[in-house]
Amino acid sequence: MMCFLRRSALRAVWRGSANGGRLCATDRDRKMDPTGRRRLGQTDVSLSQFGLGTAPLSGFRDTIAEDVALASIQAAWDSGVRMFDTAPYYGYGRAGLRLAAVLRDKPRDGFVLSIKIGRVMHPLGRNGVPPLDWRTSGLRFVPEFDYSYDGVHRSPEQSMLRLGPRPWASIRWQNL
């Protein structure tokens, strides 16, 4: 029976020309190491092949206890993960604060952060009425889409307040 590399098999399915066979195991498939590192393009930045996205740890869908979220981030670190992704929108800043609590004592050049821009957070006062789509498990901030020149600068400034002055490998547009 003929075997296909995974990419070739997918292309054949997309073209409608798959006619049976099995996937070949390649050295790359056998040796995948999620904690292995790869260089980012032509830079000196090195990333772990597997990263931790912090949206679920912000408590958006379900309330996540602080100790559980911090233990999850620490477990990722202990497993060799050195790429972390967060955004102002994740828990209206809660994910970034939780991430910072674990990473604050780690060597600054020992990990990479990916953040997002395009959302600016405004405090919701004590008597403020949250918008209808406001998520109750987040911090008391109201997100605003802001892709203006000022907003693009304000968003990472707010992230720095939550995360501390860290090196970022990636600053991406959120929801664009």
C-alpha positions as YAML, in Angstrom:
chain: A
units: angstrom
residues:
- id: 1
  name: MET
  ca: [0.00, 0.00, 0.00]
- id: 2
  name: MET
  ca: [1.25, 3.47, -0.87]
- id: 3
  name: CYS
  ca: [1.92, 5.96, 1.91]
- id: 4
  name: PHE
  ca: [1.56, 9.74, 1.83]
- id: 5
  name: LEU
  ca: [3.20, 12.47, 3.76]
- id: 6
  name: ARG
  ca: [0.56, 14.30, 5.78]
- id: 7
  name: ARG
  ca: [0.76, 17.45, 3.63]
- id: 8
  name: SER
  ca: [0.50, 15.46, 0.39]
- id: 9
  name: ALA
  ca: [-2.49, 13.52, 1.72]
- id: 10
  name: LEU
  ca: [-4.33, 16.72, 2.65]
- id: 11
  name: ARG
  ca: [-3.64, 18.23, -0.76]
- id: 12
  name: ALA
  ca: [-4.99, 15.09, -2.42]
- id: 13
  name: VAL
  ca: [-8.17, 15.27, -0.35]
- id: 14
  name: TRP
  ca: [-8.62, 18.97, -1.21]
- id: 15
  name: ARG
  ca: [-8.15, 18.19, -4.92]
- id: 16
  name: GLY
  ca: [-10.52, 15.24, -4.67]
- id: 17
  name: SER
  ca: [-7.81, 12.87, -5.90]
- id: 18
  name: ALA
  ca: [-7.25, 10.85, -2.72]
- id: 19
  name: ASN
  ca: [-7.49, 7.16, -3.56]
- id: 20
  name: GLY
  ca: [-6.62, 5.39, -0.37]
- id: 21
  name: GLY
  ca: [-3.27, 4.72, 1.21]
- id: 22
  name: ARG
  ca: [-1.92, 5.55, 4.60]
- id: 23
  name: LEU
  ca: [0.04, 8.41, 6.11]
- id: 24
  name: CYS
  ca: [3.80, 7.94, 6.30]
- id: 25
  name: ALA
  ca: [5.51, 8.56, 9.60]
- id: 26
  name: THR
  ca: [8.31, 11.02, 9.01]
- id: 27
  name: ASP
  ca: [11.23, 11.81, 11.27]
- id: 28
  name: ARG
  ca: [9.62, 15.18, 11.89]
- id: 29
  name: ASP
  ca: [6.38, 13.51, 13.05]
- id: 30
  name: ARG
  ca: [8.21, 11.10, 15.34]
- id: 31
  name: LYS
  ca: [10.42, 13.71, 16.95]
- id: 32
  name: MET
  ca: [7.95, 16.54, 17.57]
- id: 33
  name: ASP
  ca: [9.00, 18.18, 20.81]
- id: 34
  name: PRO
  ca: [6.49, 20.79, 22.00]
- id: 35
  name: THR
  ca: [9.14, 22.35, 24.22]
- id: 36
  name: GLY
  ca: [11.69, 22.47, 21.41]
- id: 37
  name: ARG
  ca: [12.66, 25.93, 20.25]
- id: 38
  name: ARG
  ca: [12.67, 27.59, 16.85]
- id: 39
  name: ARG
  ca: [14.11, 30.86, 15.67]
- id: 40
  name: LEU
  ca: [11.59, 33.54, 14.72]
- id: 41
  name: GLY
  ca: [12.32, 34.37, 11.08]
- id: 42
  name: GLN
  ca: [15.66, 36.11, 10.62]
- id: 43
  name: THR
  ca: [15.76, 37.45, 14.19]
- id: 44
  name: ASP
  ca: [17.64, 36.37, 17.29]
- id: 45
  name: VAL
  ca: [14.33, 35.61, 19.02]
- id: 46
  name: SER
  ca: [13.79, 31.96, 19.88]
- id: 47
  name: LEU
  ca: [10.31, 30.56, 20.60]
- id: 48
  name: SER
  ca: [9.10, 27.32, 22.10]
- id: 49
  name: GLN
  ca: [7.17, 25.34, 19.49]
- id: 50
  name: PHE
  ca: [4.22, 25.18, 21.84]
- id: 51
  name: GLY
  ca: [2.77, 28.22, 23.56]
- id: 52
  name: LEU
  ca: [0.16, 29.00, 26.16]
- id: 53
  name: GLY
  ca: [-2.79, 31.18, 25.23]
- id: 54
  name: THR
  ca: [-4.25, 32.82, 28.31]
- id: 55
  name: ALA
  ca: [-7.82, 33.57, 27.17]
- id: 56
  name: PRO
  ca: [-9.26, 30.52, 28.98]
- id: 57
  name: LEU
  ca: [-7.39, 31.50, 32.16]
- id: 58
  name: SER
  ca: [-9.11, 34.89, 32.25]
- id: 59
  name: GLY
  ca: [-12.41, 33.41, 33.35]
- id: 60
  name: PHE
  ca: [-14.43, 34.58, 30.36]
- id: 61
  name: ARG
  ca: [-16.50, 31.45, 29.90]
- id: 62
  name: ASP
  ca: [-16.41, 30.11, 33.45]
- id: 63
  name: THR
  ca: [-14.99, 31.53, 36.64]
- id: 64
  name: ILE
  ca: [-11.44, 30.28, 37.09]
- id: 65
  name: ALA
  ca: [-10.03, 30.46, 40.61]
- id: 66
  name: GLU
  ca: [-6.88, 32.55, 40.93]
- id: 67
  name: ASP
  ca: [-4.83, 29.67, 42.33]
- id: 68
  name: VAL
  ca: [-5.94, 27.36, 39.50]
- id: 69
  name: ALA
  ca: [-5.01, 29.92, 36.82]
- id: 70
  name: LEU
  ca: [-1.62, 30.62, 38.40]
- id: 71
  name: ALA
  ca: [-0.91, 26.90, 38.81]
- id: 72
  name: SER
  ca: [-1.78, 26.34, 35.13]
- id: 73
  name: ILE
  ca: [0.69, 29.00, 34.00]
- id: 74
  name: GLN
  ca: [3.35, 27.64, 36.35]
- id: 75
  name: ALA
  ca: [2.74, 24.09, 35.05]
- id: 76
  name: ALA
  ca: [3.24, 25.33, 31.49]
- id: 77
  name: TRP
  ca: [6.51, 26.99, 32.55]
- id: 78
  name: ASP
  ca: [7.65, 23.84, 34.37]
- id: 79
  name: SER
  ca: [6.90, 21.84, 31.20]
- id: 80
  name: GLY
  ca: [9.20, 24.06, 29.15]
- id: 81
  name: VAL
  ca: [6.67, 26.40, 27.54]
- id: 82
  name: ARG
  ca: [8.31, 29.79, 26.91]
- id: 83
  name: MET
  ca: [5.80, 31.41, 24.54]
- id: 84
  name: PHE
  ca: [2.79, 33.12, 26.12]
- id: 85
  name: ASP
  ca: [-0.08, 34.92, 24.41]
- id: 86
  name: THR
  ca: [-2.42, 37.42, 26.05]
- id: 87
  name: ALA
  ca: [-4.63, 40.36, 25.17]
- id: 88
  name: PRO
  ca: [-6.33, 43.25, 26.98]
- id: 89
  name: TYR
  ca: [-9.72, 41.73, 26.13]
- id: 90
  name: TYR
  ca: [-8.99, 38.46, 27.98]
- id: 91
  name: GLY
  ca: [-10.86, 39.01, 31.23]
- id: 92
  name: TYR
  ca: [-10.59, 42.77, 30.56]
- id: 93
  name: GLY
  ca: [-6.96, 42.55, 31.72]
- id: 94
  name: ARG
  ca: [-7.26, 39.68, 34.20]
- id: 95
  name: ALA
  ca: [-5.29, 37.23, 32.02]
- id: 96
  name: GLY
  ca: [-2.36, 39.64, 31.74]
- id: 97
  name: LEU
  ca: [-2.23, 40.20, 35.50]
- id: 98
  name: ARG
  ca: [-2.29, 36.47, 36.15]
- id: 99
  name: LEU
  ca: [0.45, 35.89, 33.61]
- id: 100
  name: ALA
  ca: [2.56, 38.66, 35.13]
- id: 101
  name: ALA
  ca: [2.17, 37.18, 38.62]
- id: 102
  name: VAL
  ca: [3.87, 33.96, 37.49]
- id: 103
  name: LEU
  ca: [6.43, 35.44, 35.09]
- id: 104
  name: ARG
  ca: [7.61, 38.38, 37.22]
- id: 105
  name: ASP
  ca: [10.46, 36.38, 38.80]
- id: 106
  name: LYS
  ca: [11.47, 34.58, 35.61]
- id: 107
  name: PRO
  ca: [14.46, 35.79, 33.58]
- id: 108
  name: ARG
  ca: [13.28, 38.46, 31.14]
- id: 109
  name: ASP
  ca: [15.11, 36.92, 28.22]
- id: 110
  name: GLY
  ca: [13.84, 33.43, 29.12]
- id: 111
  name: PHE
  ca: [10.41, 33.72, 27.49]
- id: 112
  name: VAL
  ca: [8.47, 35.52, 24.79]
- id: 113
  name: LEU
  ca: [5.17, 37.37, 25.07]
- id: 114
  name: SER
  ca: [2.68, 37.96, 22.31]
- id: 115
  name: ILE
  ca: [0.19, 40.77, 22.94]
- id: 116
  name: LYS
  ca: [-2.59, 42.36, 20.94]
- id: 117
  name: ILE
  ca: [-3.59, 45.90, 20.13]
- id: 118
  name: GLY
  ca: [-6.90, 47.37, 19.07]
- id: 119
  name: ARG
  ca: [-8.69, 47.30, 22.41]
- id: 120
  name: VAL
  ca: [-8.28, 50.00, 25.02]
- id: 121
  name: MET
  ca: [-9.66, 49.42, 28.52]
- id: 122
  name: HIS
  ca: [-11.61, 52.07, 30.42]
- id: 123
  name: PRO
  ca: [-12.40, 51.69, 34.13]
- id: 124
  name: LEU
  ca: [-16.01, 50.95, 34.98]
- id: 125
  name: GLY
  ca: [-16.68, 53.05, 38.07]
- id: 126
  name: ARG
  ca: [-18.31, 51.61, 41.19]
- id: 127
  name: ASN
  ca: [-21.71, 52.84, 40.11]
- id: 128
  name: GLY
  ca: [-21.03, 52.40, 36.42]
- id: 129
  name: VAL
  ca: [-23.52, 50.41, 34.41]
- id: 130
  name: PRO
  ca: [-21.77, 47.75, 32.34]
- id: 131
  name: PRO
  ca: [-22.72, 47.35, 28.67]
- id: 132
  name: LEU
  ca: [-25.13, 44.55, 27.78]
- id: 133
  name: ASP
  ca: [-22.35, 42.33, 26.39]
- id: 134
  name: TRP
  ca: [-20.13, 42.84, 29.44]
- id: 135
  name: ARG
  ca: [-18.71, 39.61, 30.86]
- id: 136
  name: THR
  ca: [-19.13, 39.47, 34.61]
- id: 137
  name: SER
  ca: [-16.03, 37.40, 35.36]
- id: 138
  name: GLY
  ca: [-13.64, 40.01, 33.97]
- id: 139
  name: LEU
  ca: [-12.08, 42.94, 35.77]
- id: 140
  name: ARG
  ca: [-14.17, 46.11, 36.04]
- id: 141
  name: PHE
  ca: [-13.09, 47.59, 32.74]
- id: 142
  name: VAL
  ca: [-15.01, 48.29, 29.57]
- id: 143
  name: PRO
  ca: [-13.22, 47.46, 26.32]
- id: 144
  name: GLU
  ca: [-13.27, 49.92, 23.44]
- id: 145
  name: PHE
  ca: [-12.17, 49.15, 19.91]
- id: 146
  name: ASP
  ca: [-9.53, 51.74, 19.08]
- id: 147
  name: TYR
  ca: [-7.38, 51.32, 15.99]
- id: 148
  name: SER
  ca: [-6.49, 55.01, 15.86]
- id: 149
  name: TYR
  ca: [-2.90, 56.20, 16.11]
- id: 150
  name: ASP
  ca: [-3.38, 57.01, 19.80]
- id: 151
  name: GLY
  ca: [-5.21, 53.76, 20.50]
- id: 152
  name: VAL
  ca: [-2.49, 51.67, 18.88]
- id: 153
  name: HIS
  ca: [-0.01, 53.30, 21.28]
- id: 154
  name: ARG
  ca: [-2.28, 53.25, 24.34]
- id: 155
  name: SER
  ca: [-3.09, 49.54, 24.11]
- id: 156
  name: PRO
  ca: [0.52, 48.28, 24.55]
- id: 157
  name: GLU
  ca: [1.08, 50.94, 27.22]
- id: 158
  name: GLN
  ca: [-1.82, 49.48, 29.18]
- id: 159
  name: SER
  ca: [-0.42, 45.98, 28.59]
- id: 160
  name: MET
  ca: [2.92, 47.13, 30.02]
- id: 161
  name: LEU
  ca: [1.13, 48.29, 33.17]
- id: 162
  name: ARG
  ca: [-0.34, 44.80, 33.59]
- id: 163
  name: LEU
  ca: [2.65, 42.74, 32.43]
- id: 164
  name: GLY
  ca: [5.60, 44.94, 33.29]
- id: 165
  name: PRO
  ca: [8.15, 46.13, 30.74]
- id: 166
  name: ARG
  ca: [8.82, 42.87, 28.92]
- id: 167
  name: PRO
  ca: [10.26, 42.06, 25.53]
- id: 168
  name: TRP
  ca: [7.50, 41.16, 23.07]
- id: 169
  name: ALA
  ca: [8.04, 39.04, 20.01]
- id: 170
  name: SER
  ca: [4.65, 39.82, 18.61]
- id: 171
  name: ILE
  ca: [2.18, 42.66, 18.77]
- id: 172
  name: ARG
  ca: [-0.90, 41.77, 16.72]
- id: 173
  name: TRP
  ca: [-4.16, 43.44, 15.81]
- id: 174
  name: GLN
  ca: [-7.08, 42.05, 17.77]
- id: 175
  name: ASN
  ca: [-10.36, 41.29, 15.98]
- id: 176
  name: LEU
  ca: [-9.38, 42.80, 12.68]
...
